[in-house]
Amino acid sequence: MSGPTQCFGPRGVRRGAALTLVFAGVLATAAVTGSLPRGSAKSDSLATRSVASTVDRDEVADAAARAVADGKSGKEAAEEVVSRSGDRWGAVYDERQYEEFEQALDGSYTGVGISARRSADGQVEVARVQPGSPADRAGIEPGDLLRTIDGHRVDKRPVAEVVALLRGDRTEAAEGSTVVLGTARGDRRRTETLHRARLTTEPVTVRRLGPPRSAAASSSSSSSSSGAVMIEVDSFTRGSGAKVRDAVRGAPSDAGVLLDLRGNSGGLVTEAVTAASAFLDGGLVATYDVHGEQRALYAEPGGDTDRPLVVLVDGGTMSAAELLTGALQDRGRAVTVGSRTFGKGSVQMPSKLPGGSVAELTVGHYRTPAGRSVDERGITPDLTVDSKAEQRAETVLSGLGGGS
């Protein structure tokens, strides 16, 4: 995450999005077995993104075929059709880029280990730093502001563009390439040169929050409380849903759960549905349409429906994470706290094109169990908080009897 001299257009952002799942980019990919049309690149992949309009898949494939027959680039021809279509988040990837994207869904990526988000005052700040990453070794910490990347100011740019610059997607920067970051921490300004590395993420982390503050003065109350459990989900890569489920099952019986989806850029929707199944006893999670045909996603039965639950969200909560948030909110299973989510609820499907490239094009949109559209609207939390959201969420959880 060496950067271009000008702002990315939509196509530049798309590439950064698709390959920066763990950096709070803008791509989310769903997996619904058997939902893809014949000839798609992945038989179990379905992606959700925000779009303005759709593009005909056959038109894109025909353009690629004509270009390949003329000895030209099928990818470039397909990109031109997608660009003209108005499908804002439609994208075309060459085989290497798509392989990189698939690896990202497995939690592997090339970058510096920074998760970025928009700060309360509109700047771009470091949300998380992966332990052992180049950013961690350079001393970059959560809360640091990202001022420049390779000498270009980024404070007013969308987070997705910042992510693309960090990764060097426009230049297809590889492992070992350098990126120069200008950061700020209070009044201190510093410049660091980092070398991108191949990293593996841990999408789900679990930690105890301790006993209720109200019980801190009482040794008997403190000793009898198990506190609360925070489950942080950075992205819904493969296996993350099961990790959420296992964390809930392993929590003390009297412990509430604070599910932190802030900065979660989405991921595999099947993983989000598995995560929903940890808190629901079956039932509807979301509906979606594919070329006008209505379909539905359901939770597995047997989830923990009694444990107090609070969900933390912000403007970096996107796609599959919004789908999960909407399900828990509509089903009355959780209290949501934070700021309005990003608003990305379109359905995309990948298909392989002549010449080997892959196009991901919009085919529909999903809705929450109550029928709400997320696209371009996002989800407004039950309790809107601009600052100290985590502290407020803990207070709410305590009020629900969740031991925080």
Salt bridges, closest charged atoms under 4 A:
GLU79 OE1 - ARG11 NH2 3.47
GLU79 OE2 - LYS75 NZ 2.74
GLU80 OE2 - ARG84 NH1 3.31
GLU100 OE2 - ARG167 NH2 3.04
GLU100 OE2 - ARG198 NH1 2.97
GLU102 OE1 - LYS42 NZ 3.58
GLU102 OE1 - ARG238 NH2 3.15
ASP106 OD1 - ARG238 NH1 2.86
GLU125 OE2 - ARG117 NE 3.08
GLU141 OE2 - ARG185 NH1 3.78
ASP144 OD1 - ARG185 NE 2.73
ASP155 OD2 - ARG153 NH2 2.49
ASP169 OD1 - ARG167 NE 3.57
GLU172 OE2 - ARG15 NH1 3.78
GLU172 OE1 - ARG96 NH2 3.81
GLU192 OE2 - ARG190 NH2 2.50
GLU202 OE2 - LYS243 NZ 3.00
GLU232 OE1 - ARG128 NE 3.60
GLU232 OE2 - ARG207 NE 3.32
ASP234 OD1 - ARG128 NH1 2.93
ASP246 OD1 - ARG245 NE 3.59
ASP260 OD2 - ARG128 NH2 3.87
ASP260 OD2 - ARG262 NH2 2.88
GLU293 OE1 - ARG295 NH2 3.34
ASP304 OD2 - ARG307 NE 3.07
ASP330 OD1 - ARG372 NH2 2.59
GLU360 OE1 - ARG49 NH2 2.20
ASP375 OD2 - HIS365 NE2 3.34
GLU390 OE2 - ARG207 NH2 3.07
GLU390 OE1 - ARG262 NH2 3.12
GLU394 OE1 - ARG213 NH2 3.58
